[in-house]
Amino acid sequence: MIKSEILQEKYRIQIQLSAETPSISDYLFRTQQDAKAIATLYGLQLHYAELIFMLPNDESDEALNLEAVV
């Protein structure tokens, strides 16, 4: 395994985040809240792309259209 200061810091942060948030859903929610707070602090606006997913083996031409909740 390659070891460097950057990777060691990355692993340290991953361990810390895992201890703080056992659920990926909670982690994603908290990350989005933090991103909004930072954007507000710096006067930025976050814009999320509209995502279109094609379901595998779907016989219809319809796509699953998901839009991120902001």
N, C-alpha and C positions, 0 to 999 in steps of 0.2 A: 504494500500500500504506500502511496506517495504521501509524505507528510510535509506540510508547510505551515507557516503561521496563519495564512489565510484559511486553509482547510481546518486547522485546529479551532479557529474562531468560529467558523461555520458550524462545526460539530458541537461546539460549546453552546451556541445559540439554539441549535436544534434540540439539544437535550433540555435546555431551559424552557423552550416553548412547549415541548412535550410534557414537562412537569406541570406547567401552568394550565395547559388546555388538553384534556384527555380526548376531546371530541374534535374531529375535523370540521364539523359544522360550526362549532363554537369558535374554532380558530379562524375560519373564513369570515364569520360575522365580526369578530374582534379586529381582524385585519382590515376589513372594509371600513369599520368605524374609525380606526386609526388613520387610514388613508384620507377619509373625509376631514378629520380634524387637522391633519397636516396641510391639506389643500386649502382649507379655510384660513389657517394661520399665515400661509404665504399668498393668499388672494388668488388661488387657482380654482378652476372648475374641472371636475372630473366628468368625462363623457365616456359612456360605455357603448360598445358596438352592439348592434343587433346580430345575434347569432342564429344561423339557420343550420339545422342538423338533418341529414338524410338518414333515416332508419335503415339498417341493413335488411335485405330481403323484403323490402316493402314493395308491394305490387303497384301501389298507387303512385301518382306523380306528386303527391302532396308532401311537403317537408314539415318537419316539426320546427316551428318558429318560436324561439325563446328570446325574450328581451330582459336584460339585467335590470333588477330593481335598484333604483338609485335613491 
